[in-house]
Amino acid sequence: MKLIHRDLAARNILVSEGLVMKIADFGLARDVHNQEYYRKMTSGKLPIRWMAPESLEERFFNTKSDVWSFGVLLWEIMTLGRDPYQFVADWHSFLEYLKQGHRLEQPTNSPDDIYQLMEACWEFNPEN
């Protein structure tokens, strides 16, 4: 089984004894074993502030779109749970904001190498 989660966010991470982190809430997850991606064709709420540009624009999800979400999850951890992109009103304006090159700022407590990892996760071209 090869899964894409489609909702990686701090709210879906459980921390157990020994600080072992486990991913939870597989309600939006899809098995992409046979085709490598999933295209959402139906309407429904999606976590847009955690979504990669290609997911916002084309409703296209794959493991690379989960990498983008992982970068946002790291940002949430380093900000001690702040909500990302709090100003976002709708997916279209958010997509335009991302196309202009804007990203979340480096959290005060984040080492440079962790922020560089976040930035790598937020590469606009998923092939990079």
Buried (B, 14 or more C-beta within 10 A) or exposed (E): EEBBBBBBBBEBBEEEEEEEEEBEBEEBBBEBEEEEBBEBEEEEEBBBBBBBBBBBBEBBBBBBBBBBBBBBBBBBBBBEEEEBBEEEEEBEEBBEBBEEEEBBEBBEEBEEEBBEBBEEBBBEEBEE
